[in-house]
Structure formats: structure tokens, C-alpha cells
Amino acid sequence: MRLPEALRSLRHRDFRAFFGAQTISQIGTWMHSVAQAWLVLSLTNSPLLLGLINMLHWGPILLLALPSGAIADRVAKRRLLIVTQAAQACTALTLATLLATGVVAYWHVGILALCAGLANTLFNVAKNSFVTETVGRDDVVNAVALSSAAFNGARIVGPAAAGLVIASVGVAPAFAVSGAGYLLSLVMLATLRAEGRPPRRARATTIRQDIAEGLAYALDTPGIRAVLGVLFVVSFCVFNFSMWVPLLARNVLGQGAQGLGFLLAAVGVGAVCGALTLGTLVPREPPLALLDAGAAAACSVLLALSLIESVWLTAVALFLLGYAGVITAAGCNTALQLGSSDELRGRVMGLFTLIHGGCFPIAALLIGAVSERWNEGTSLFVWGAGGLAVLAVLMAARHRRVVSTT
């Protein structure tokens, strides 16, 4: 049976297994994220302490994304994926056990968030640089789009399932299901034929030399440098859903766990639609103008959210935020994969992971501080307006460079 154009990457056996493993793992990840946020708010009722937990979870990206990229260019990527999934399963199941025995404390959550962040950094770099090896270059755009759809489809199932489980039987079972998802993903990854082994090197180098080579390559390549700038804007300003949505749900809209799941699902539906739009209508490397437009649209939605106090209007705005944000982020992912050489792809995707995930811990702490000092509406307005301003500066700088070379 011939697959629809939007699903053409699924004709590759390895990508089917990889896609399934990602989907299951990320459903577990979103359950873990929602359960963790709800647990911290239940223990502390503090946006600032929630921001600190998110910083601990995502902070390792700031230190390890670049070394992880160098490691991914040195070892078999499938092995990295399996090991990191096992580590993430351990963190989720440990939290479930602590909750079930009634001894969980805030510091437990902090330590386990840090451990999960370490494993997650290696997993994301290996995953992003492994896509090309499961489909080949011709289907990279579609494969990245479907991977984004899997990630963001998990925003629908994971948060909704977490809200249902938390409301009906408690937070501990949500962590247990998350851990089971990681274990199932591990089994599926073990069936892949592609190992993702690195090419042979002409000379021996250190990790530090590899990192320096990757940074020089990215900064000296105008197309990659421009894409990384857009990625910074959308990552710092827009992709803070696990901060924005719980704060909006609890403090602005007065919603419980089920309302939180509904709002996160709205983000997920928009993100899936955005990913499928990209995979169907953009067969080759996305143009930079599309990435600029997506980032501007997403930041504009943040401005709108700062004024909304209706659950349904918030859901519509979050749908649009997910749609524009994922078109931009997945487009950046695709452009970087297609624009980098095979020998340096792991390091380039390490930069992608550093920016896309590494912006979050800093932004999360600042969002928590601004929201606690003033309110959530002020925080949304500052991030939306700031994102538009930085994007305008980047576009003007690119225009000046083009004019100066003509």
C-alpha cells in the first residue's frame, strides 16, 4: 500500500521503529514533565521553585550539549540512545517509588531532575543526528517533520493522560507510566539495524578539538549561523510550555489537573498540524524567510496571551503558538541537518540541542521570577515583545551584510 506523501519516511523499516520509539518515549516524557510540575507546585506553591526545578532538569544542556555532539560523532548513536533511555527510566521509577512510600521531598525532585537532564541531553543530541541514517538525505525534511509530529503529538496524549491519571489515582502512577514508556522505547531501539557508527577519522583528536572544530564550522557558515539565530529567538521566548501553561492554568484561569492537560493538548494539536504542514508542503530545505515568519508569529501569540483570561481563547492561542513554534523549530532542525557535513552533523546538532534546550533553564528561572514579582501577563508580554525585538535586530544585521557584499 502506497503511503500518503506526508508519511513517506515510514516506508523505511528503521525509521518506523525509530519513530515508534520516539513517540512512546516522548509520551512518557510529557507525563513526567506535567507530573513533576504538579508535584512541585503541590509541595511548594512557588513559581520560582518550579523554575529552579526546570533549570536543574534542562541546565545540563548548557554544559553537555557540545561535548555530547562530539561524542555522537565518535560512537554508535543507537547505543547512546539505548543507554540514555535506561537512565531516564530509572529517574521516573525512582520518583514513583518515593511518592508511593510517602517520603518525597523537594530536594529529591531536584536531584532526580538533574539526573534526568544529564541523560536527556545525550539522548536528544544522538536522536537528532541519527535521523538521516534511518532514511537517507532525500527524506530528511519529511522525517524531521514526522519526528516533530511525534514529539508534539505526545503533547496531546502525554499531558492529557497525566491529567487523567493524577486526577484519578495520583502523581506516583503518572511517574510509573512514564518509566514504563522509556523501557518500551529502549526495546524498540534495540531492534534497529542502523548503528549510526561514525566515519573513520584521518587523525586522532580530543573532545575539546572536536568541539572547537564544530563551533568554527557553524560560525563560519552563513546559512547555519542565520538559522541558529532564529532558533535562539524561538527557543528562549516561545518553547517554555512547561512553565507558561501550568502558571496560566493554575494562577490565571483557576484550572486543575484536567484543565492543565486540556491546555497542553491544545499546544500539542497545533504543533502536530505545524509539523505535518512542514513535512507536506516543504519538500526541501525550508527557506530562511519561513523561519523568520514562524518566529515572529509565535512571539506575537505570546503578546496576545498576556491579555487573555478565557480558557477557550487561551486554548486557541496555545494552538497557534504550537503551530508557529514547531514550523520554526522543525524547520531549523531540517536546515541544519541538510546544511551540515556528515562528519560534523553530531556537533552541529549539539549546537541545535544547546540552543533549543539550553535556553530553557535560563528562561524558566527568569519567567518564574518575573511572574512571582509581578504576574504571568507581564511575563508573557516581556517575552513576546523581547522576541520580536531580537528577531528584528537579527534580520536587519543579515540585510546589512547582504548589502555590504553587493
Secondary structure in CASP SS format (residue, H / E / C, confidence):
PFRMAT SS
TARGET T0000
AUTHOR 0000-0000-0000
METHOD secondary structure of the structure
MODEL  1
M C 1.00
R C 1.00
L C 1.00
P C 1.00
E H 1.00
A H 1.00
L H 1.00
R H 1.00
S H 1.00
L H 1.00
R H 1.00
H C 1.00
R H 1.00
D H 1.00
F H 1.00
R H 1.00
A H 1.00
F H 1.00
F H 1.00
G H 1.00
A H 1.00
Q H 1.00
T H 1.00
I H 1.00
S H 1.00
Q H 1.00
I H 1.00
G H 1.00
T H 1.00
W H 1.00
M H 1.00
H H 1.00
S H 1.00
V H 1.00
A H 1.00
Q H 1.00
A H 1.00
W H 1.00
L H 1.00
V H 1.00
L H 1.00
S H 1.00
L H 1.00
T H 1.00
N C 1.00
S C 1.00
P H 1.00
L H 1.00
L H 1.00
L H 1.00
G H 1.00
L H 1.00
I H 1.00
N H 1.00
M H 1.00
L H 1.00
H H 1.00
W H 1.00
G C 1.00
P H 1.00
I H 1.00
L H 1.00
L H 1.00
L H 1.00
A H 1.00
L H 1.00
P H 1.00
S H 1.00
G H 1.00
A H 1.00
I H 1.00
A H 1.00
D C 1.00
R C 1.00
V C 1.00
A C 1.00
K H 1.00
R H 1.00
R H 1.00
L H 1.00
L H 1.00
I H 1.00
V H 1.00
T H 1.00
Q H 1.00
A H 1.00
A H 1.00
Q H 1.00
A H 1.00
C H 1.00
T H 1.00
A H 1.00
L H 1.00
T H 1.00
L H 1.00
A H 1.00
T H 1.00
L H 1.00
L H 1.00
A H 1.00
T C 1.00
G C 1.00
V C 1.00
V C 1.00
A C 1.00
Y H 1.00
W H 1.00
H H 1.00
V H 1.00
G H 1.00
I H 1.00
L H 1.00
A H 1.00
L H 1.00
C H 1.00
A H 1.00
G H 1.00
L H 1.00
A H 1.00
N H 1.00
T H 1.00
L H 1.00
F H 1.00
N H 1.00
V H 1.00
A H 1.00
K H 1.00
N H 1.00
S H 1.00
F H 1.00
V H 1.00
T H 1.00
E H 1.00
T H 1.00
V H 1.00
G C 1.00
R H 1.00
D H 1.00
D H 1.00
V H 1.00
V H 1.00
N H 1.00
A H 1.00
V H 1.00
A H 1.00
L H 1.00
S H 1.00
S H 1.00
A H 1.00
A H 1.00
F H 1.00
N H 1.00
G H 1.00
A H 1.00
R H 1.00
I H 1.00
V H 1.00
G H 1.00
P H 1.00
A H 1.00
A H 1.00
A H 1.00
G H 1.00
L H 1.00
V H 1.00
I H 1.00
A H 1.00
S H 1.00
V C 1.00
G C 1.00
V H 1.00
A H 1.00
P H 1.00
A H 1.00
F H 1.00
A H 1.00
V H 1.00
S H 1.00
G H 1.00
A H 1.00
G H 1.00
Y H 1.00
L H 1.00
L H 1.00
S H 1.00
L H 1.00
V H 1.00
M H 1.00
L H 1.00
A C 1.00
T C 1.00
L C 1.00
R C 1.00
A C 1.00
E C 1.00
G C 1.00
R C 1.00
P C 1.00
P C 1.00
R C 1.00
R C 1.00
A C 1.00
R C 1.00
A C 1.00
T C 1.00
T C 1.00
I H 1.00
R H 1.00
Q H 1.00
D H 1.00
I H 1.00
A H 1.00
E H 1.00
G H 1.00
L H 1.00
A H 1.00
Y H 1.00
A H 1.00
L H 1.00
D H 1.00
T C 1.00
P H 1.00
G H 1.00
I H 1.00
R H 1.00
A H 1.00
V H 1.00
L H 1.00
G H 1.00
V H 1.00
L H 1.00
F H 1.00
V H 1.00
V H 1.00
S H 1.00
F H 1.00
C H 1.00
V C 1.00
F C 1.00
N C 1.00
F H 1.00
S H 1.00
M H 1.00
W H 1.00
V H 1.00
P H 1.00
L H 1.00
L H 1.00
A H 1.00
R H 1.00
N H 1.00
V H 1.00
L C 1.00
G C 1.00
Q C 1.00
G C 1.00
A H 1.00
Q H 1.00
G H 1.00
L H 1.00
G H 1.00
F H 1.00
L H 1.00
L H 1.00
A H 1.00
A H 1.00
V H 1.00
G H 1.00
V H 1.00
G H 1.00
A H 1.00
V H 1.00
C H 1.00
G H 1.00
A H 1.00
L H 1.00
T H 1.00
L H 1.00
G H 1.00
T H 1.00
L H 1.00
V C 1.00
P C 1.00
R C 1.00
E C 1.00
P C 1.00
P C 1.00
L H 1.00
A H 1.00
L H 1.00
L H 1.00
D H 1.00
A H 1.00
G H 1.00
A H 1.00
A H 1.00
A H 1.00
A H 1.00
C H 1.00
S H 1.00
V H 1.00
L H 1.00
L H 1.00
A H 1.00
L H 1.00
S C 1.00
L C 1.00
I C 1.00
E C 1.00
S C 1.00
V H 1.00
W H 1.00
L H 1.00
T H 1.00
A H 1.00
V H 1.00
A H 1.00
L H 1.00
F H 1.00
L H 1.00
L H 1.00
G H 1.00
Y H 1.00
A H 1.00
G H 1.00
V H 1.00
I H 1.00
T H 1.00
A H 1.00
A H 1.00
G H 1.00
C H 1.00
N H 1.00
T H 1.00
A H 1.00
L H 1.00
Q H 1.00
L H 1.00
G H 1.00
S C 1.00
S C 1.00
D H 1.00
E H 1.00
L H 1.00
R H 1.00
G H 1.00
R H 1.00
V H 1.00
M H 1.00
G H 1.00
L H 1.00
F H 1.00
T H 1.00
L H 1.00
I H 1.00
H H 1.00
G H 1.00
G H 1.00
C H 1.00
F H 1.00
P H 1.00
I H 1.00
A H 1.00
A H 1.00
L H 1.00
L H 1.00
I H 1.00
G H 1.00
A H 1.00
V H 1.00
S H 1.00
E H 1.00
R H 1.00
W C 1.00
N C 1.00
E H 1.00
G H 1.00
T H 1.00
S H 1.00
L H 1.00
F H 1.00
V H 1.00
W H 1.00
G H 1.00
A H 1.00
G H 1.00
G H 1.00
L H 1.00
A H 1.00
V H 1.00
L H 1.00
A H 1.00
V H 1.00
L H 1.00
M H 1.00
A H 1.00
A H 1.00
R H 1.00
H H 1.00
R H 1.00
R H 1.00
V H 1.00
V H 1.00
S H 1.00
T C 1.00
T C 1.00
END
